[in-house]
Structures are given as C-alpha cells and as structure tokens.
Amino acid sequence: MTTAQETHESQEHSPADLRQLAETAGRELEDADALDVMRWAADTFGHRFCVTSSMEDAVVAHLASRALPGVHVLFLDTGYHFPETIGTRDAVEAVMDVEVITLRPRLTVAEQDARYGPRLHDRNPDLCCALRKVQPLEEGLRGYDAWATGLRRDESASRADTPVVGWDEKRQKIKIAPIARWSQADVEGYVSRHGVLTNPLLADGYPSVGCAPCTRRVQAGGDARAGRWAGFNKTECGLHL
C-alpha cells in the first residue's frame, strides 16, 4: 500500500490558471455524464488528479478507474473506522484498477488521548475531525491539481449547491463532484450494473458511514445523515466546508 509521502509534490499549474480552468469547466461540464467528467479530469491532469473515498462505496473510484486506470484513491484512516470500512478499502485495492493511498493523522489515537484527553470525539468532535480528517487530507492532496469526491446535492441542504466542477479556495485546487446531480437511486443503479463494491454497513441500517464512535444506525426512511454526530449540531466533518 502506498503512503502519502510517495506522491509527487511539484505544482505544474498556477492557482490562477487552475481557477480559470475550474470556472470554464464548471460551465461546460455542469450537465455532462459522470464518466465524461472523469475523462476530462484524466485527460487534463493525468496522475495529478486523484479521488477521495470514505469507502462507503466505491462508485467514484470505479468511475475514475474507467477514465484513468491506476488512479490514486485517497483514504483517510482516522483510527476509528469500523472493521467493515477497512475491509472495503482492502477489497477495493485488491479488485479495482486503482492505487489506494492511505492517509493517517499525525497523532495516533493513543497520542491524541494523551494530549487532549480520551474520547475527544465525544467532547469536541470538530477538533477531532480537524486532527484526524482535515489535516491529513490537506497534506495528502499536495502534488495534485484536482481531486474528485462523491458529494451529491440530494444528501443534505449544505450540499445542495455542489458544483460538478468547482474551485476549492481553501486548497487552491480544482474540486470535482462527478455524481453531484445523481440521486440515491442513480447510485444504486450504477452499483447494480457494474457490480461495484459497497460497505456492508449500508445494508445494516447505516445509510451514511463515518467513524464508529460518531455513527449510528438510522431508521428506515430517515435522513441518511441523521446517524452522524448524533446529539451535536454538526452535519459535516469539515472536509467540504
């Protein structure tokens, strides 16, 4: 398994060029097929393009592998994942034409507990997410000009305006959401047609899968993200804010 340090570090496009490219592509690709969006990214950036995956499912990784065999798939190993999520990551790496790159926080769970106290996620989930997700992604995206995510507009109000191709101001990179316009039915249809791997927890009452301490089952028909950070006024980990 490749580590984040093995990715290339140099920048080939200036932020100004990337921003202009994002604006143009955002207009031109808004209604494009998801695979065509991935092909555009592959043709434009080659291996300076990557995708991120929480291993809830492998739909975006599968799409990317069709456009760019061997594409880098960045996975954030927070140290708090369900075994099923780690198993899905390992299965994706074994059966798909991708290169999984596992990103880890600077602190182990034990080191974080020693510095901030045990179960930080129960007391300050924003800080826990910042340490175990946001910071590792910031470091892991170095060396890439564009990254793709599985965000969809129908997932929550905060994601309703997600562009298919947009500008990630915080990271100064192009951010691509090829399935932004898809519904849950579209995702399920793609999974069925292509035999795409999915996390077993999706069939066990978890419509949205995050870290084990902060993820709960949701009753059938409930809000898919209601089981994330239950009891807190929190719906996002901070990766997409």
Backbone torsions as a table, in degrees:
resi	resn	phi	psi	omega
1	MET	NA	132.8	-177.0
2	THR	-78.4	145.3	176.2
3	THR	-99.3	163.7	-177.5
4	ALA	-61.1	-32.9	-176.2
5	GLN	-66.2	-18.0	-177.9
6	GLU	-84.3	-5.2	176.1
7	THR	-79.0	155.8	-177.9
8	HIS	-75.7	153.1	-169.8
9	GLU	-110.8	-18.9	-171.0
10	SER	-74.8	152.7	177.5
11	GLN	-101.8	132.4	179.9
12	GLU	-105.6	-21.6	179.4
13	HIS	-118.9	140.1	176.0
14	SER	-74.4	154.5	176.4
15	PRO	-55.9	-36.8	179.9
16	ALA	-64.0	-42.1	178.2
17	ASP	-64.9	-42.4	-179.4
18	LEU	-64.9	-41.1	178.9
19	ARG	-60.6	-45.2	179.3
20	GLN	-63.8	-40.1	178.4
21	LEU	-63.8	-39.8	179.1
22	ALA	-63.1	-42.5	-179.5
23	GLU	-64.5	-43.4	-179.8
24	THR	-67.2	-49.1	-178.5
25	ALA	-66.1	-33.3	178.4
26	GLY	-58.9	-39.2	177.9
27	ARG	-73.2	-44.1	-173.1
28	GLU	-75.1	-27.1	-173.6
29	LEU	-108.1	6.0	-177.7
30	GLU	-53.8	-40.8	-176.8
31	ASP	-105.5	13.6	-176.2
32	ALA	-76.6	154.4	173.3
33	ASP	-61.7	145.1	-176.4
34	ALA	-58.1	-39.4	179.9
35	LEU	-67.8	-36.0	177.2
36	ASP	-65.7	-36.3	175.9
37	VAL	-62.3	-43.9	178.3
38	MET	-64.3	-39.0	178.5
39	ARG	-65.3	-37.8	175.6
40	TRP	-60.8	-45.6	179.7
41	ALA	-62.8	-42.7	179.9
42	ALA	-64.3	-43.9	-179.6
43	ASP	-67.4	-34.5	-175.3
44	THR	-81.2	-39.3	-171.2
45	PHE	-116.8	-15.5	-176.3
46	GLY	56.0	-133.7	-177.8
47	HIS	-84.9	14.7	166.2
48	ARG	-92.4	11.8	174.6
49	PHE	-114.7	137.8	177.4
50	CYS	-139.6	168.9	173.2
51	VAL	-123.4	153.3	174.3
52	THR	-110.2	149.0	179.9
53	SER	-146.6	132.0	174.4
54	SER	-85.3	-3.8	-177.3
55	MET	63.7	30.0	166.5
56	GLU	-71.6	-41.9	167.3
57	ASP	-152.2	174.1	-176.7
58	ALA	-113.7	28.0	-176.2
59	VAL	-62.9	-51.0	-177.9
60	VAL	-67.6	-38.6	176.5
61	ALA	-62.3	-40.0	179.4
62	HIS	-65.6	-45.4	177.4
63	LEU	-58.2	-45.4	-178.3
64	ALA	-64.7	-37.9	-179.1
65	SER	-66.5	-27.4	176.9
66	ARG	-72.2	-30.7	-179.7
67	ALA	-89.6	-32.4	-175.5
68	LEU	-143.7	84.5	178.7
69	PRO	-54.1	137.0	-178.0
70	GLY	83.4	9.2	-178.9
71	VAL	-55.1	145.0	177.5
72	HIS	-76.8	129.3	176.8
73	VAL	-114.9	111.9	-177.6
74	LEU	-89.2	126.9	-179.7
75	PHE	-123.3	127.7	179.4
76	LEU	-88.6	107.7	177.2
77	ASP	-92.0	96.8	-174.1
78	THR	-75.9	-14.6	-173.2
79	GLY	88.7	-2.4	-178.1
80	TYR	-120.9	13.2	-174.6
81	HIS	-74.0	153.4	169.4
82	PHE	-63.6	148.4	174.5
83	PRO	-56.5	-33.4	179.8
84	GLU	-63.5	-33.3	179.5
85	THR	-70.7	-43.4	176.5
86	ILE	-63.3	-38.5	177.4
87	GLY	-64.0	-38.3	177.6
88	THR	-65.2	-43.1	176.4
89	ARG	-56.2	-48.1	-178.0
90	ASP	-64.0	-37.4	179.2
91	ALA	-68.5	-40.5	177.7
92	VAL	-59.5	-45.9	-179.9
93	GLU	-63.1	-34.3	-175.6
94	ALA	-76.5	-34.1	-169.6
95	VAL	-112.5	-13.5	-177.0
96	MET	-107.4	154.3	179.9
97	ASP	-83.3	68.9	180.0
98	VAL	-139.5	164.7	172.4
99	GLU	-116.0	109.2	-180.0
100	VAL	-78.9	127.8	176.7
101	ILE	-116.3	113.4	-177.8
102	THR	-89.6	122.8	178.5
103	LEU	-101.6	134.0	-179.2
104	ARG	-124.7	151.7	177.6
105	PRO	-64.9	161.4	176.7
106	ARG	-65.5	-33.5	-179.5
107	LEU	-104.2	137.1	168.8
108	THR	-69.3	169.2	177.0
109	VAL	-59.3	-42.5	-179.7
110	ALA	-63.3	-41.4	179.2
111	GLU	-66.9	-38.6	177.2
112	GLN	-65.2	-42.7	178.2
113	ASP	-59.7	-41.2	-179.1
114	ALA	-66.1	-35.3	-176.0
115	ARG	-84.7	-40.0	-172.9
116	TYR	-112.3	-7.0	-175.6
117	GLY	97.1	152.0	-177.9
118	PRO	-62.8	151.7	173.5
119	ARG	54.5	50.4	177.1
120	LEU	-56.4	-33.0	-178.9
121	HIS	-62.0	-24.8	178.5
122	ASP	-82.3	-21.3	-175.3
123	ARG	-106.4	-38.2	-177.6
124	ASN	-145.8	75.0	-176.1
125	PRO	-62.7	-28.7	178.1
126	ASP	-63.6	-43.8	178.5
127	LEU	-66.4	-41.1	179.2
128	CYS	-60.3	-45.3	178.2
129	CYS	-63.9	-38.6	179.8
130	ALA	-62.6	-41.6	-178.3
131	LEU	-74.6	-37.2	-169.4
132	ARG	-102.9	-11.3	179.2
133	LYS	-125.7	-57.7	-171.2
134	VAL	-65.2	-50.2	-178.2
135	GLN	-62.5	-45.8	177.8
136	PRO	-60.9	-35.6	178.7
137	LEU	-68.1	-40.9	177.6
138	GLU	-53.3	-46.0	-178.2
139	GLU	-72.6	-37.5	-177.0
140	GLY	-70.2	-25.6	-178.4
141	LEU	-83.0	-5.8	176.3
142	ARG	-60.9	136.8	-179.4
143	GLY	93.9	-5.3	175.8
144	TYR	-113.1	148.3	175.8
145	ASP	-98.4	-21.4	-177.0
146	ALA	-148.8	147.2	177.6
147	TRP	-140.1	149.9	-178.4
148	ALA	-115.0	147.8	-178.9
149	THR	-135.7	163.7	-178.9
150	GLY	-93.7	19.9	179.1
151	LEU	-57.1	140.7	175.2
152	ARG	-130.1	146.3	-176.7
153	ARG	-67.5	-26.9	-176.0
154	ASP	-84.5	0.3	-175.8
155	GLU	-75.4	-37.1	-178.4
156	SER	-165.4	165.3	179.1
157	ALA	-62.2	-34.9	-178.3
158	SER	-69.9	-15.0	-179.2
159	ARG	-108.7	5.6	-173.0
160	ALA	-64.8	-24.9	-178.3
161	ASP	-104.4	16.9	-177.8
162	THR	-58.7	121.9	177.5
163	PRO	-77.7	152.1	175.0
164	VAL	-66.1	-44.6	172.2
165	VAL	-129.3	123.0	-177.7
166	GLY	-140.9	-177.8	-178.2
167	TRP	-108.4	122.4	177.1
168	ASP	-88.6	93.3	-174.8
169	GLU	-62.0	-40.8	-176.7
170	LYS	-61.8	-41.6	-175.6
171	ARG	-101.2	-5.8	179.0
172	GLN	59.4	45.5	179.7
173	LYS	-138.7	164.3	174.3
174	ILE	-82.8	131.8	-179.7
175	LYS	-114.8	127.5	-172.6
176	ILE	-117.7	130.8	176.3
177	ALA	-123.3	80.0	-171.2
178	PRO	-63.0	-24.5	-179.6
179	ILE	-108.7	24.7	-178.1
180	ALA	-55.5	-36.8	-175.5
181	ARG	-87.7	-3.4	-177.4
182	TRP	-74.5	154.0	170.1
183	SER	-99.0	172.5	175.1
184	GLN	-61.0	-35.5	177.7
185	ALA	-64.0	-37.3	176.9
186	ASP	-62.6	-42.8	179.0
187	VAL	-62.2	-47.7	-178.7
188	GLU	-63.4	-36.6	177.7
189	GLY	-64.7	-41.5	179.4
190	TYR	-66.0	-43.4	178.0
191	VAL	-57.5	-44.1	-178.5
192	SER	-67.4	-44.6	-177.5
193	ARG	-65.4	-37.4	-172.1
194	HIS	-107.9	1.6	179.6
195	GLY	61.4	40.7	-176.0
196	VAL	-75.4	140.8	177.6
197	LEU	-64.7	140.6	173.7
198	THR	-133.4	155.6	178.3
199	ASN	-68.4	129.2	179.8
200	PRO	-56.3	-24.1	-179.0
201	LEU	-65.9	-22.5	178.2
202	LEU	-62.1	-27.2	179.1
203	ALA	-95.4	8.8	-177.2
204	ASP	-124.3	30.6	174.9
205	GLY	89.7	7.8	178.8
206	TYR	-112.4	92.0	-179.5
207	PRO	-74.0	-16.5	175.7
208	SER	-137.3	127.3	-171.3
209	VAL	-115.4	121.2	175.1
210	GLY	-127.0	-145.2	177.7
211	CYS	-70.4	146.6	-174.6
212	ALA	-59.4	-42.6	-178.0
213	PRO	-67.3	-20.0	-173.7
214	CYS	-115.7	17.3	-177.8
215	THR	-127.7	131.5	-179.4
216	ARG	-126.0	160.5	172.4
217	ARG	-67.0	155.5	178.4
218	VAL	-124.9	138.4	178.2
219	GLN	-63.7	148.8	-178.9
220	ALA	-53.0	131.1	179.8
221	GLY	86.9	-4.5	-179.6
222	GLY	-80.1	170.0	177.3
223	ASP	-57.6	127.1	-174.9
224	ALA	-59.4	-28.8	-177.2
225	ARG	-101.9	9.1	-179.6
226	ALA	-67.6	-21.7	-179.9
227	GLY	-86.9	3.6	179.2
228	ARG	-98.9	127.2	179.6
229	TRP	52.9	46.2	179.6
230	ALA	-57.2	133.9	-180.0
231	GLY	92.5	-5.0	178.5
232	PHE	-118.3	152.2	174.3
233	ASN	-83.4	67.9	-171.4
234	LYS	-147.1	127.6	179.1
235	THR	-126.7	-8.4	-179.0
236	GLU	-133.0	148.6	179.8
237	CYS	-82.4	-16.2	180.0
238	GLY	111.9	-10.1	179.6
239	LEU	-65.7	-31.0	-171.8
240	HIS	-115.2	20.2	179.8
241	LEU	-101.0	NA	NA
